[in-house]
Amino acid sequence: MTSSSTLTSVELGDGLVVSPQGYGGMSLTPVYGPIDPDDALRTLTHAVDSGVTFIDTANGYGDGLSEEIIARLIRTRRDEVQLASKFGIVRAAGSAPAASGATARTCTSRST
């Protein structure tokens, strides 16, 4: 199914045009409770079918689960969405998130 584009669009910066409402990939992970990856993909697909064209994620969401589910969608619908992904943030137990150049290099090497 292709996007019905029921939402209007907004411009973010130099020509990046997206839907005014995006989809936050953290909801594709068990951070809010148990999830089924197939159900999560159906939810994401419904959002894109409804006109959402901006998807935000991070490799830390569900230890990469969010990006894995989004990858399943964009295999066939990449031209319909703009994807933003944060990376390089690590959280040690009981501490605030931290980032480093080494962590960023590790994360980008995994994205091939």
N, C-alpha and C positions, 0 to 999 in steps of 0.2 A: 504494500500500500504506500502511496506517496503522500506527502504533506498536503493537508487541505488549506494551509496558510490562512487560518481564520484570524490570526493575530496581525496587528499592524507591525511596522518595523521601526527601529531607531538606529541612528548611526553612532557608533562608538569610535571616535578618533578618525583617522584618515581612511574613510571609506569602508570600514568594517560595519556592515549592516546586519543586524540581528533582531530577533523578536524582542519585544519589551520585557517579556518574562522568560527567564532562563530556567534550566533544570539543574539542580544541585545533585551531583553524583554521590554525595555521602549517603543519601537515602537508599542507594542500591546495596548498602552494606548492613551488617547486623548492629550498627551503632545504636539504632533505635529499637532493636528487638530482632528476633529471628527473621530471616528472609529466605525465600527460595529464588535462586538465580534466574530460573525461567520466568517466575512471576515478576521479578525486578525488570527483566528485559521487556516483558509485555507492558509494564508501566511506562518505561522509557519510550517504547515504540508508540504508545498512545500519546505521550506528550509531543513527540515529533509529528505524529499524524494530526494533532490538534494545532500545529503551527509553531511550536517551540523550535527555534533554530540555534539557540545558544546553550551549550552544555558545559558545565564546570565540574572539574574533578581534581583529584590529587592521588599520587601513588600511595599515600598513607591512608586513604579511605579504604578500610577493610583489608589492609596490607596488599593493595593492588586489585582487590575484587571489583571495585567500581570501574576501574579502567578495563578490566577483562570483559565485563558486561557491556560497557560502551563499545568496545572493540567489536563485539558480536553485532551490534546495530550498524556501526559505520562500515562494516565490510560491504554492505549493499546500499548504504544511504549516505556515504561520506559527502557527496555534493549538496546535501540538504542541511548540513549543520556546521556551525563554527564551534570548535572545541578548545577550551582553555584547561590546561592542566598545570597544577603546581607540583613541584618536586623538590627533593633535597631536604625536607624537614624531617627530623628524627626526634623522637620523644623517649627519653629514658624514664623508667618507672619512677614516679614521684617528682619529676622535674618539668620545667617549662620546655616547650619545643626549641630546638636549636637547628642551625643549618651550617653547613661548611662546604667549601669547594670540593673536597674529596667525596662527600655524600652526593653532591650534585653530579659529579662525574660518574659515580656508581649508578645512580638512577638513570642517567641518559644512556649509559652503555646497555642497560637492560631493555631499553625501549626499541630495540631493533627488530 
